[in-house]
């Protein structure tokens, strides 16, 4: 029972990838979906919080880009989105243009 409880507790948290440890952490909501954004320099990592059915995931990549821009104050570089698994809408990384 304890391993299941621990797994449930850990799944409710958003932790950054190793290269984003120490990055600025911001919570952002876009399109009714909650995201946690880790912003460091000219890069951002966005983690979607909560479960979405497969049919509800289509707008998520665009919403992730919006969340990265809102949290960082920077423009998201077009076509810079990278995910650990192709088509994954749980986590993505973006390149940012932070020039004013």
C-alpha positions in Angstrom: 0.0 0.0 0.0 2.8 2.4 0.8 4.4 2.2 -2.7 1.1 3.1 -4.3 0.6 6.1 -1.9 4.1 7.3 -2.6 3.5 7.0 -6.4 0.3 9.0 -6.1 2.0 11.8 -4.1 4.9 12.0 -6.5 2.6 12.1 -9.6 1.0 15.3 -8.3 4.3 17.2 -8.3 6.2 18.8 -11.2 9.9 18.4 -11.1 12.3 20.0 -13.6 14.7 18.1 -15.8 18.2 18.1 -14.4 19.3 21.0 -16.7 16.4 23.1 -15.3 17.2 22.6 -11.6 17.5 26.1 -10.1 15.3 27.6 -12.9 12.5 30.0 -12.2 9.3 28.1 -11.5 5.9 29.6 -12.5 2.4 28.2 -12.5 0.3 29.2 -15.6 -3.2 28.3 -16.7 -4.1 28.4 -20.4 -7.3 27.0 -22.0 -8.4 25.6 -18.6 -5.2 23.5 -18.3 -2.7 24.0 -15.6 1.0 24.1 -16.5 4.3 24.5 -14.5 7.0 26.3 -16.4 10.7 26.2 -15.6 12.5 29.1 -17.2 16.3 29.4 -17.4 18.0 31.8 -19.8 16.8 31.2 -23.4 15.0 27.9 -22.6 11.8 26.8 -20.9 10.5 23.5 -19.9 6.7 23.2 -19.6 4.9 20.4 -17.6 1.2 19.8 -18.0 -0.6 19.0 -14.8 -3.5 16.6 -14.5 -4.9 14.0 -16.8 -6.4 14.7 -20.2 -8.1 12.2 -22.5 -6.4 11.5 -25.9 -9.2 13.6 -27.6 -8.6 16.6 -25.4 -4.8 16.8 -26.0 -4.8 18.3 -29.5 -4.6 22.0 -28.4 -2.0 21.3 -25.7 1.3 22.0 -27.7 0.0 25.5 -28.6 -1.1 26.1 -25.0 2.3 25.0 -23.7 4.0 27.5 -26.0 1.7 30.2 -24.7 2.5 29.2 -21.1 6.2 29.4 -21.8 5.9 32.9 -23.3 3.7 34.1 -20.4 6.0 32.7 -17.7 9.2 33.9 -19.2 8.1 37.2 -20.9 10.0 36.0 -24.0 8.9 35.0 -27.5 8.9 31.2 -28.1 11.0 30.4 -31.1 8.9 28.8 -33.9 9.4 25.0 -34.3 11.6 24.8 -31.2 9.3 22.5 -29.2 11.0 19.2 -28.2 9.5 16.4 -26.2 11.0 13.3 -24.7 8.5 11.2 -26.6 7.1 12.2 -30.0 3.5 13.4 -29.5 3.8 13.6 -25.8 1.7 16.4 -24.3 2.9 16.0 -20.7 6.2 17.8 -21.0 7.9 19.9 -23.6 11.0 22.2 -24.0 11.1 25.4 -26.0 13.8 27.8 -27.2 13.1 31.4 -26.3 14.0 34.7 -27.8 14.4 37.1 -24.9 15.7 40.1 -26.7 13.6 43.2 -26.1 
